[in-house]
Amino acid sequence: MRATLRIGITGASGFLGGKIIAELNARGHACTAFSRSAARQVPGGVETRPWPAEGGPDLRGLDAVINLAGESILGRWTAAKKRRVRESRVDFTERLVAALPGTEVRTLVSASAVGFYGDRGNEELDEDSPAGTGFLPQLCVAWEQAALRATGHGVRVALARIGFVLAPEGGAMALVRPVFRLGLGGRLGNGRQWMPWVRAEDVARLFADLGERDDRAGPFNATAPTPVTNAKFTRVFAKSLHRPAWFHVPAGVLRLVMGEASALLLDSSRVLPARTEEHGFQFRFRRIEEGVT
């Protein structure tokens, strides 16, 4: 670990990217953003480098790279949508890793997701649990494998499997808050599916720690240590807004409207950050009541 790191960030202009840049800046690190337009100014970045249409990016002068890039998973999962989602994660990461030889980069922190585990009911899952089945687990496995190939270039690779991100001003809560404020919130399906949530500030701190600490490699669950069911999340969130949560959306309706993408709302993943905590990371937001305020 060095006092000041030069860190490149893909997906820097997104909501989570902004949080991570702010955390890295607070720790004294210099952030270089990658964008399809080099003229784009990313708040907190010392410079913006272009992401080329073909080939890999210019990683010269960087000590580490944080890889957040990826098209939104929201939306109906048509064949074309699935292809774009995969290309924006797997192919993108492959191009990033291919650009590593000959550079000073020694650390890659690559985003992944708790979708790795799939629909597992009440089973407690940690970083040693195997991948599930279906589109999301297969996507996450390929995404992580692409990042792990960087180890062949002498690069330390840490994988952050991100849960349902909560923040007052953005993230997943920005999508559901208007519905709940209208008093239209309610449980989804039977409400018994587990939601591995995490506060955005804790995600940013974890990414920064993974970038700084030379002893951090492999998968780390970026999820609070107290996952909740959808029914409990609904009750707590509605209470925080002083609104009722009487509505119920049947699973069949969600599947009809969203198709295969309904897995995002109905799959149950009781994910615990066992390895993350074993390595000394301390979550500041541990209870869902803290996470939604």
Secondary structure, DSSP 8 states (H G I E B T S, - for coil): --SS-EEEEETTTSHHHHHHHHHHHHTT-EEEEEES-TT---TTEEEEEE--SSS----TT-SEEEE-------S---HHHHHHHHIIIIIHHHHHHHT-TTS---EEEEEEEGGGG---TT-EE-TTS---SSHHHHHHHHHHHHHHGGGGGT-EEEEEEE-EEEETTEETHHHHHHHHHTT--EEETTS-SEE-EEEHHHHHHHHHHHHH-TT--EEEEES-SS-EEHHHHHHHHHHHTT----EEE-HHHHHHHHGGGGHHHH---EE--HHHHHTT---S--SHHHHT-
